[in-house]
Amino acid sequence: MLDAIDRLNWWKRQVDQLWNGALVAEPAAYPALNLWDDGENFYVEAELPGFKIEDIDLAVAGCDLRIRGKREMQAGKDWAVHRRERPSGEFARAITFPAEVDADRVQAALHDGVLQVTLPKAPAAKPRKINVKVLGHQK
């Protein structure tokens, strides 16, 4: 009998974990981003299908990049919408990099629905090689 109760308790814990996880799950951030760096620059790619360049706003300050955008759903006054899965409206994403960005040299392009941003690291954020001098006489 105890074995059956243990199995029921196990199932109850599994259902509780699933239920609690569903309640606290956060929606995915929009737009989806990829971030990386090569030592000299940070790179950001954001999926923005259907956006026009005038609908996107980028701002850089210090270590932070802000991406904002707006997409309106096209609909006629006599249309009946049967399904709406593509997000519309406004979004904002903020990214903090581990080092300062040279805001004057940031470049961005929108190509095939993908926003590509290149953010050069500020000179102070780049690693520098330090030459070590020998002082005195060494044996």
Buried (B, 14 or more C-beta within 10 A) or exposed (E): EEEEEEEEEEEEEEEEEEEEEEEEEEEEEBBEBEBEEEEEBBEBBBEBEEBEEEBBEBEBEEBBBEBBBBBEEEEEEEEEEEEEEEEEEEBEBEBEBEBBBBBEEBEBEBEEEBBBBBBBBBEEBEEEEEEEEEEEEEE
